[in-house]
Amino acid sequence: MYKVGVVGDKDSILAFKALGIDVYPANDKFEARRNIDTMALQDYAVIFLTEQLAQDLQETIERYNKKLVPAIILIPSNQGTLNIGKQRISDYVEKAVGVNIL
């Protein structure tokens, strides 16, 4: 059975624990990369990642985008959004439909 997890700074991801999602705090991009790689090997189907860490992990995200699992979903942190996640979704929709409908 696949699992769901979240990687980010402790303050941003702690609430996910109440939802039953596995929480992996990361203070820097190296710790976040290690957590993502470990989760990918442990049958995680969905990994939520804060946008603040994602901006430094583009190559790691792209590596997993080429695979079926895990899906890495970008979420805003408690510091606000950088609109990276929203832009990625918009780009995917435009690629699939041929026009930006969002």
Secondary structure, DSSP 8 states (H G I E B T S, - for coil): --EEEEEE-HHHHHHHHHTT-EEEE-SSHHHHHHHHHHHHHTTEEEEEEEHHHHTT-HHHHHHHHTSSS-EEEEE-BTTB--SHHHHHHHHHHHHHHSS---
